[in-house]
Amino acid sequence: MKKRKKTDKRSVTPVSVFKAFGDVNRIQIVERLKEGEHSAVKLLEDLNITQPTLSHHMKILCDAGIVIGHRSGRWTHYTLLSDGVDTIVDYLTDLKLGLNPPAESDAEVG
């Protein structure tokens, strides 16, 4: 088995991760990978998409740090990676902490 290429965390941005989650096919891929590692051929069968379409979606997911692939024989096998999810969790946590709670007088309408 070849060594897995780790995502460069500096290239994983909230924009790239939000983009990656912004397509129904990529969401379906992530849902399949929550079950565990899948080969490209299995994903092609499950999703009924073409190989070029799968390659396009996998590049976006890998670049966003959500998925990592490794070659095994003729096929690439994919698993979930936490880098992209960690980026979004950190971003949304910071965003939430930056929100100012409404003043009591604003909350009481009446």
BADRENFI-915732 format. One record per atom (N, C-alpha, C): x, y, z; residue number from 1; residue in one letter. Coordinates in pm, whole numbers, padded with zeros to 5 digits. Layout:
REM BADRENFI-915732
X->X; Y->Y; Z->Z; torro->NUM; mikol->a
...
This chain:
REM BADRENFI-915732
X->00085; Y->-00117; Z->00000; torro->1; mikol->m
X->00000; Y->00000; Z->00000; torro->1; mikol->m
X->00090; Y->00124; Z->00000; torro->1; mikol->m
X->00054; Y->00221; Z->-00084; torro->2; mikol->k
X->00132; Y->00343; Z->-00090; torro->2; mikol->k
X->00100; Y->00433; Z->00027; torro->2; mikol->k
X->00195; Y->00520; Z->00057; torro->3; mikol->k
X->00179; Y->00616; Z->00166; torro->3; mikol->k
X->00069; Y->00716; Z->00130; torro->3; mikol->k
X->-00015; Y->00747; Z->00226; torro->4; mikol->r
X->-00121; Y->00844; Z->00205; torro->4; mikol->r
X->-00064; Y->00985; Z->00204; torro->4; mikol->r
X->-00114; Y->01065; Z->00114; torro->5; mikol->k
X->-00073; Y->01205; Z->00108; torro->5; mikol->k
X->-00161; Y->01284; Z->00204; torro->5; mikol->k
X->-00099; Y->01347; Z->00301; torro->6; mikol->k
X->-00171; Y->01427; Z->00400; torro->6; mikol->k
X->-00206; Y->01562; Z->00339; torro->6; mikol->k
X->-00322; Y->01611; Z->00371; torro->7; mikol->t
X->-00364; Y->01743; Z->00325; torro->7; mikol->t
X->-00283; Y->01850; Z->00394; torro->7; mikol->t
X->-00244; Y->01951; Z->00320; torro->8; mikol->d
X->-00174; Y->02066; Z->00378; torro->8; mikol->d
X->-00279; Y->02152; Z->00447; torro->8; mikol->d
X->-00278; Y->02153; Z->00580; torro->9; mikol->k
X->-00381; Y->02224; Z->00656; torro->9; mikol->k
X->-00389; Y->02372; Z->00619; torro->9; mikol->k
X->-00278; Y->02429; Z->00573; torro->10; mikol->r
X->-00281; Y->02571; Z->00536; torro->10; mikol->r
X->-00370; Y->02594; Z->00415; torro->10; mikol->r
X->-00389; Y->02492; Z->00330; torro->11; mikol->s
X->-00471; Y->02507; Z->00211; torro->11; mikol->s
X->-00618; Y->02480; Z->00239; torro->11; mikol->s
X->-00649; Y->02426; Z->00357; torro->12; mikol->v
X->-00787; Y->02398; Z->00394; torro->12; mikol->v
X->-00845; Y->02525; Z->00455; torro->12; mikol->v
X->-00940; Y->02584; Z->00385; torro->13; mikol->t
X->-01002; Y->02709; Z->00430; torro->13; mikol->t
X->-01152; Y->02687; Z->00447; torro->13; mikol->t
X->-01216; Y->02772; Z->00526; torro->14; mikol->p
X->-01362; Y->02761; Z->00536; torro->14; mikol->p
X->-01429; Y->02767; Z->00398; torro->14; mikol->p
X->-01378; Y->02850; Z->00309; torro->15; mikol->v
X->-01438; Y->02861; Z->00176; torro->15; mikol->v
X->-01430; Y->02728; Z->00102; torro->15; mikol->v
X->-01313; Y->02663; Z->00106; torro->16; mikol->s
X->-01299; Y->02536; Z->00034; torro->16; mikol->s
X->-01388; Y->02427; Z->00095; torro->16; mikol->s
X->-01403; Y->02429; Z->00226; torro->17; mikol->v
X->-01486; Y->02328; Z->00291; torro->17; mikol->v
X->-01634; Y->02354; Z->00263; torro->17; mikol->v
X->-01678; Y->02480; Z->00274; torro->18; mikol->f
X->-01818; Y->02510; Z->00242; torro->18; mikol->f
X->-01848; Y->02475; Z->00097; torro->18; mikol->f
X->-01755; Y->02505; Z->00007; torro->19; mikol->k
X->-01773; Y->02469; Z->-00134; torro->19; mikol->k
X->-01789; Y->02318; Z->-00148; torro->19; mikol->k
X->-01705; Y->02244; Z->-00078; torro->20; mikol->a
X->-01709; Y->02098; Z->-00088; torro->20; mikol->a
X->-01844; Y->02043; Z->-00041; torro->20; mikol->a
X->-01903; Y->02104; Z->00059; torro->21; mikol->f
X->-02032; Y->02058; Z->00110; torro->21; mikol->f
X->-02149; Y->02117; Z->00032; torro->21; mikol->f
X->-02120; Y->02196; Z->-00071; torro->22; mikol->g
X->-02225; Y->02265; Z->-00145; torro->22; mikol->g
X->-02277; Y->02191; Z->-00266; torro->22; mikol->g
X->-02260; Y->02061; Z->-00271; torro->23; mikol->d
X->-02308; Y->01982; Z->-00384; torro->23; mikol->d
X->-02367; Y->01851; Z->-00334; torro->23; mikol->d
X->-02482; Y->01816; Z->-00387; torro->24; mikol->v
X->-02553; Y->01697; Z->-00338; torro->24; mikol->v
X->-02471; Y->01569; Z->-00361; torro->24; mikol->v
X->-02399; Y->01560; Z->-00473; torro->25; mikol->n
X->-02317; Y->01441; Z->-00497; torro->25; mikol->n
X->-02206; Y->01428; Z->-00393; torro->25; mikol->n
X->-02145; Y->01540; Z->-00356; torro->26; mikol->r
X->-02037; Y->01535; Z->-00257; torro->26; mikol->r
X->-02092; Y->01500; Z->-00119; torro->26; mikol->r
X->-02210; Y->01548; Z->-00088; torro->27; mikol->i
X->-02274; Y->01508; Z->00039; torro->27; mikol->i
X->-02301; Y->01358; Z->00039; torro->27; mikol->i
X->-02349; Y->01306; Z->-00074; torro->28; mikol->q
X->-02374; Y->01162; Z->-00083; torro->28; mikol->q
X->-02246; Y->01081; Z->-00068; torro->28; mikol->q
X->-02137; Y->01131; Z->-00124; torro->29; mikol->i
X->-02007; Y->01064; Z->-00110; torro->29; mikol->i
X->-01966; Y->01062; Z->00037; torro->29; mikol->i
X->-01976; Y->01175; Z->00104; torro->30; mikol->v
X->-01940; Y->01183; Z->00246; torro->30; mikol->v
X->-02027; Y->01088; Z->00328; torro->30; mikol->v
X->-02156; Y->01083; Z->00298; torro->31; mikol->e
X->-02245; Y->00991; Z->00370; torro->31; mikol->e
X->-02200; Y->00846; Z->00352; torro->31; mikol->e
X->-02160; Y->00808; Z->00232; torro->32; mikol->r
X->-02110; Y->00671; Z->00209; torro->32; mikol->r
X->-01982; Y->00647; Z->00289; torro->32; mikol->r
X->-01894; Y->00747; Z->00290; torro->33; mikol->l
X->-01765; Y->00730; Z->00358; torro->33; mikol->l
X->-01778; Y->00730; Z->00510; torro->33; mikol->l
X->-01889; Y->00780; Z->00563; torro->34; mikol->k
X->-01912; Y->00770; Z->00708; torro->34; mikol->k
X->-01919; Y->00624; Z->00751; torro->34; mikol->k
X->-01955; Y->00537; Z->00658; torro->35; mikol->e
X->-01965; Y->00394; Z->00686; torro->35; mikol->e
X->-01828; Y->00327; Z->00688; torro->35; mikol->e
X->-01727; Y->00395; Z->00633; torro->36; mikol->g
X->-01592; Y->00339; Z->00625; torro->36; mikol->g
X->-01534; Y->00359; Z->00487; torro->36; mikol->g
X->-01414; Y->00307; Z->00468; torro->37; mikol->e
X->-01342; Y->00322; Z->00342; torro->37; mikol->e
X->-01420; Y->00260; Z->00227; torro->37; mikol->e
X->-01420; Y->00330; Z->00113; torro->38; mikol->h
X->-01483; Y->00278; Z->-00009; torro->38; mikol->h
X->-01387; Y->00299; Z->-00126; torro->38; mikol->h
X->-01391; Y->00206; Z->-00219; torro->39; mikol->s
X->-01314; Y->00222; Z->-00342; torro->39; mikol->s
X->-01389; Y->00313; Z->-00437; torro->39; mikol->s
X->-01315; Y->00368; Z->-00533; torro->40; mikol->a
X->-01378; Y->00451; Z->-00635; torro->40; mikol->a
X->-01482; Y->00372; Z->-00711; torro->40; mikol->a
X->-01453; Y->00245; Z->-00741; torro->41; mikol->v
X->-01547; Y->00164; Z->-00817; torro->41; mikol->v
X->-01677; Y->00143; Z->-00739; torro->41; mikol->v
X->-01668; Y->00125; Z->-00608; torro->42; mikol->k
X->-01788; Y->00109; Z->-00524; torro->42; mikol->k
X->-01869; Y->00238; Z->-00523; torro->42; mikol->k
X->-01801; Y->00352; Z->-00509; torro->43; mikol->l
X->-01870; Y->00481; Z->-00510; torro->43; mikol->l
X->-01939; Y->00504; Z->-00645; torro->43; mikol->l
X->-01872; Y->00467; Z->-00754; torro->44; mikol->l
X->-01932; Y->00480; Z->-00887; torro->44; mikol->l
X->-02061; Y->00398; Z->-00897; torro->44; mikol->l
X->-02058; Y->00277; Z->-00847; torro->45; mikol->e
X->-02176; Y->00191; Z->-00851; torro->45; mikol->e
X->-02288; Y->00248; Z->-00764; torro->45; mikol->e
X->-02253; Y->00290; Z->-00643; torro->46; mikol->d
X->-02354; Y->00339; Z->-00548; torro->46; mikol->d
X->-02420; Y->00468; Z->-00596; torro->46; mikol->d
X->-02342; Y->00556; Z->-00656; torro->47; mikol->l
X->-02393; Y->00689; Z->-00690; torro->47; mikol->l
X->-02441; Y->00700; Z->-00834; torro->47; mikol->l
X->-02411; Y->00600; Z->-00916; torro->48; mikol->n
X->-02452; Y->00600; Z->-01055; torro->48; mikol->n
X->-02407; Y->00728; Z->-01127; torro->48; mikol->n
X->-02278; Y->00759; Z->-01112; torro->49; mikol->i
X->-02218; Y->00874; Z->-01180; torro->49; mikol->i
X->-02100; Y->00824; Z->-01262; torro->49; mikol->i
X->-02050; Y->00907; Z->-01352; torro->50; mikol->t
X->-01937; Y->00867; Z->-01436; torro->50; mikol->t
X->-01805; Y->00883; Z->-01361; torro->50; mikol->t
X->-01703; Y->00817; Z->-01411; torro->51; mikol->q
X->-01571; Y->00825; Z->-01348; torro->51; mikol->q
X->-01516; Y->00968; Z->-01350; torro->51; mikol->q
X->-01527; Y->01042; Z->-01461; torro->52; mikol->p
X->-01479; Y->01180; Z->-01458; torro->52; mikol->p
X->-01553; Y->01268; Z->-01355; torro->52; mikol->p
X->-01682; Y->01243; Z->-01340; torro->53; mikol->t
X->-01761; Y->01318; Z->-01241; torro->53; mikol->t
X->-01713; Y->01285; Z->-01101; torro->53; mikol->t
X->-01691; Y->01157; Z->-01073; torro->54; mikol->l
X->-01641; Y->01118; Z->-00941; torro->54; mikol->l
X->-01503; Y->01180; Z->-00916; torro->54; mikol->l
X->-01416; Y->01176; Z->-01015; torro->55; mikol->s
X->-01282; Y->01234; Z->-00998; torro->55; mikol->s
X->-01290; Y->01383; Z->-00965; torro->55; mikol->s
X->-01379; Y->01454; Z->-01032; torro->56; mikol->h
X->-01398; Y->01597; Z->-01006; torro->56; mikol->h
X->-01440; Y->01620; Z->-00861; torro->56; mikol->h
X->-01540; Y->01545; Z->-00816; torro->57; mikol->h
X->-01590; Y->01561; Z->-00679; torro->57; mikol->h
X->-01485; Y->01519; Z->-00575; torro->57; mikol->h
X->-01411; Y->01413; Z->-00604; torro->58; mikol->m
X->-01310; Y->01367; Z->-00508; torro->58; mikol->m
X->-01196; Y->01466; Z->-00496; torro->58; mikol->m
X->-01159; Y->01532; Z->-00605; torro->59; mikol->k
X->-01054; Y->01634; Z->-00598; torro->59; mikol->k
X->-01097; Y->01748; Z->-00506; torro->59; mikol->k
X->-01220; Y->01791; Z->-00519; torro->60; mikol->i
X->-01271; Y->01900; Z->-00434; torro->60; mikol->i
X->-01274; Y->01856; Z->-00288; torro->60; mikol->i
X->-01322; Y->01734; Z->-00262; torro->61; mikol->l
X->-01329; Y->01684; Z->-00124; torro->61; mikol->l
X->-01188; Y->01664; Z->-00066; torro->61; mikol->l
X->-01096; Y->01615; Z->-00145; torro->62; mikol->c
X->-00958; Y->01595; Z->-00097; torro->62; mikol->c
X->-00890; Y->01729; Z->-00072; torro->62; mikol->c
X->-00907; Y->01823; Z->-00164; torro->63; mikol->d
X->-00845; Y->01955; Z->-00147; torro->63; mikol->d
X->-00900; Y->02027; Z->-00025; torro->63; mikol->d
X->-01024; Y->01998; Z->00012; torro->64; mikol->a
X->-01087; Y->02062; Z->00128; torro->64; mikol->a
X->-01051; Y->01990; Z->00258; torro->64; mikol->a
X->-00975; Y->01882; Z->00250; torro->65; mikol->g
X->-00936; Y->01809; Z->00371; torro->65; mikol->g
X->-01047; Y->01726; Z->00432; torro->65; mikol->g
X->-01148; Y->01693; Z->00352; torro->66; mikol->i
X->-01260; Y->01614; Z->00402; torro->66; mikol->i
X->-01238; Y->01466; Z->00374; torro->66; mikol->i
X->-01168; Y->01437; Z->00267; torro->67; mikol->v
X->-01145; Y->01299; Z->00222; torro->67; mikol->v
X->-00998; Y->01284; Z->00188; torro->67; mikol->v
X->-00948; Y->01164; Z->00208; torro->68; mikol->i
X->-00811; Y->01130; Z->00165; torro->68; mikol->i
X->-00819; Y->00999; Z->00088; torro->68; mikol->i
X->-00737; Y->00989; Z->-00017; torro->69; mikol->g
X->-00737; Y->00868; Z->-00098; torro->69; mikol->g
X->-00602; Y->00802; Z->-00100; torro->69; mikol->g
X->-00602; Y->00672; Z->-00123; torro->70; mikol->h
X->-00477; Y->00598; Z->-00142; torro->70; mikol->h
X->-00500; Y->00492; Z->-00248; torro->70; mikol->h
X->-00395; Y->00468; Z->-00327; torro->71; mikol->r
X->-00403; Y->00368; Z->-00434; torro->71; mikol->r
X->-00383; Y->00229; Z->-00377; torro->71; mikol->r
X->-00463; Y->00139; Z->-00427; torro->72; mikol->s
X->-00447; Y->-00003; Z->-00394; torro->72; mikol->s
X->-00474; Y->-00080; Z->-00522; torro->72; mikol->s
X->-00367; Y->-00122; Z->-00588; torro->73; mikol->g
X->-00384; Y->-00186; Z->-00718; torro->73; mikol->g
X->-00429; Y->-00085; Z->-00821; torro->73; mikol->g
X->-00535; Y->-00120; Z->-00893; torro->74; mikol->r
X->-00587; Y->-00031; Z->-00997; torro->74; mikol->r
X->-00675; Y->00080; Z->-00943; torro->74; mikol->r
X->-00722; Y->00067; Z->-00821; torro->75; mikol->w
X->-00825; Y->00158; Z->-00770; torro->75; mikol->w
X->-00775; Y->00246; Z->-00657; torro->75; mikol->w
X->-00839; Y->00359; Z->-00646; torro->76; mikol->t
X->-00816; Y->00447; Z->-00533; torro->76; mikol->t
X->-00923; Y->00419; Z->-00429; torro->76; mikol->t
X->-00881; Y->00412; Z->-00304; torro->77; mikol->h
X->-00974; Y->00393; Z->-00193; torro->77; mikol->h
X->-00978; Y->00522; Z->-00112; torro->77; mikol->h
X->-01096; Y->00558; Z->-00068; torro->78; mikol->y
X->-01116; Y->00686; Z->00001; torro->78; mikol->y
X->-01167; Y->00666; Z->00142; torro->78; mikol->y
X->-01122; Y->00752; Z->00232; torro->79; mikol->t
X->-01172; Y->00756; Z->00369; torro->79; mikol->t
X->-01191; Y->00902; Z->00409; torro->79; mikol->t
X->-01271; Y->00922; Z->00513; torro->80; mikol->l
X->-01292; Y->01057; Z->00564; torro->80; mikol->l
X->-01168; Y->01103; Z->00640; torro->80; mikol->l
X->-01146; Y->01233; Z->00638; torro->81; mikol->l
X->-01034; Y->01297; Z->00706; torro->81; mikol->l
X->-01092; Y->01412; Z->00786; torro->81; mikol->l
X->-01041; Y->01437; Z->00903; torro->82; mikol->s
X->-01102; Y->01538; Z->00992; torro->82; mikol->s
X->-01057; Y->01681; Z->00965; torro->82; mikol->s
X->-00953; Y->01703; Z->00884; torro->83; mikol->d
X->-00899; Y->01838; Z->00866; torro->83; mikol->d
X->-01006; Y->01939; Z->00824; torro->83; mikol->d
X->-01082; Y->01908; Z->00721; torro->84; mikol->g
X->-01184; Y->02001; Z->00673; torro->84; mikol->g
X->-01295; Y->02024; Z->00773; torro->84; mikol->g
X->-01338; Y->01917; Z->00837; torro->85; mikol->v
X->-01443; Y->01930; Z->00938; torro->85; mikol->v
X->-01393; Y->02014; Z->01055; torro->85; mikol->v
X->-01269; Y->01990; Z->01098; torro->86; mikol->d
X->-01210; Y->02070; Z->01207; torro->86; mikol->d
X->-01206; Y->02218; Z->01169; torro->86; mikol->d
X->-01172; Y->02246; Z->01043; torro->87; mikol->t
X->-01166; Y->02385; Z->00997; torro->87; mikol->t
X->-01302; Y->02452; Z->01011; torro->87; mikol->t
X->-01407; Y->02383; Z->00969; torro->88; mikol->i
X->-01543; Y->02441; Z->00977; torro->88; mikol->i
X->-01589; Y->02453; Z->01121; torro->88; mikol->i
X->-01563; Y->02352; Z->01202; torro->89; mikol->v
X->-01603; Y->02359; Z->01344; torro->89; mikol->v
X->-01534; Y->02477; Z->01411; torro->89; mikol->v
X->-01404; Y->02493; Z->01387; torro->90; mikol->d
X->-01330; Y->02606; Z->01445; torro->90; mikol->d
X->-01387; Y->02739; Z->01395; torro->90; mikol->d
X->-01414; Y->02748; Z->01265; torro->91; mikol->y
X->-01468; Y->02871; Z->01207; torro->91; mikol->y
X->-01604; Y->02905; Z->01267; torro->91; mikol->y
X->-01692; Y->02807; Z->01273; torro->92; mikol->l
X->-01827; Y->02832; Z->01326; torro->92; mikol->l
X->-01824; Y->02861; Z->01476; torro->92; mikol->l
X->-01733; Y->02798; Z->01549; torro->93; mikol->t
X->-01718; Y->02826; Z->01692; torro->93; mikol->t
X->-01674; Y->02970; Z->01712; torro->93; mikol->t
X->-01573; Y->03013; Z->01635; torro->94; mikol->d
X->-01527; Y->03152; Z->01642; torro->94; mikol->d
X->-01639; Y->03249; Z->01605; torro->94; mikol->d
X->-01715; Y->03213; Z->01503; torro->95; mikol->l
X->-01825; Y->03298; Z->01460; torro->95; mikol->l
X->-01930; Y->03310; Z->01571; torro->95; mikol->l
X->-01963; Y->03199; Z->01632; torro->96; mikol->k
X->-02062; Y->03200; Z->01740; torro->96; mikol->k
X->-02012; Y->03282; Z->01859; torro->96; mikol->k
X->-01884; Y->03268; Z->01894; torro->97; mikol->l
X->-01828; Y->03344; Z->02005; torro->97; mikol->l
X->-01826; Y->03493; Z->01975; torro->97; mikol->l
X->-01820; Y->03528; Z->01847; torro->98; mikol->g
X->-01818; Y->03668; Z->01809; torro->98; mikol->g
X->-01955; Y->03734; Z->01807; torro->98; mikol->g
X->-02058; Y->03654; Z->01816; torro->99; mikol->l
X->-02193; Y->03710; Z->01816; torro->99; mikol->l
X->-02220; Y->03774; Z->01951; torro->99; mikol->l
X->-02280; Y->03888; Z->01949; torro->100; mikol->n
X->-02318; Y->03954; Z->02073; torro->100; mikol->n
X->-02458; Y->03911; Z->02111; torro->100; mikol->n
X->-02478; Y->03867; Z->02233; torro->101; mikol->p
X->-02614; Y->03831; Z->02274; torro->101; mikol->p
X->-02701; Y->03956; Z->02275; torro->101; mikol->p
X->-02829; Y->03942; Z->02244; torro->102; mikol->p
X->-02917; Y->04060; Z->02246; torro->102; mikol->p
X->-02928; Y->04116; Z->02387; torro->102; mikol->p
X->-02937; Y->04248; Z->02395; torro->103; mikol->a
X->-02956; Y->04313; Z->02526; torro->103; mikol->a
X->-03091; Y->04273; Z->02580; torro->103; mikol->a
X->-03104; Y->04274; Z->02712; torro->104; mikol->e
X->-03230; Y->04232; Z->02773; torro->104; mikol->e
X->-03346; Y->04315; Z->02724; torro->104; mikol->e
X->-03324; Y->04445; Z->02704; torro->105; mikol->s
X->-03434; Y->04530; Z->02657; torro->105; mikol->s
X->-03475; Y->04493; Z->02515; torro->105; mikol->s
X->-03379; Y->04444; Z->02432; torro->106; mikol->d
X->-03413; Y->04401; Z->02296; torro->106; mikol->d
X->-03489; Y->04269; Z->02297; torro->106; mikol->d
X->-03457; Y->04183; Z->02392; torro->107; mikol->a
X->-03519; Y->04052; Z->02401; torro->107; mikol->a
X->-03662; Y->04059; Z->02449; torro->107; mikol->a
X->-03693; Y->04160; Z->02526; torro->108; mikol->e
X->-03828; Y->04173; Z->02581; torro->108; mikol->e
X->-03911; Y->04265; Z->02491; torro->108; mikol->e
X->-03988; Y->04206; Z->02407; torro->109; mikol->v
X->-04074; Y->04282; Z->02320; torro->109; mikol->v
X->-04216; Y->04267; Z->02373; torro->109; mikol->v
X->-04278; Y->04374; Z->02386; torro->110; mikol->g
X->-04410; Y->04347; Z->02433; torro->110; mikol->g
X->-04489; Y->04455; Z->02477; torro->110; mikol->g
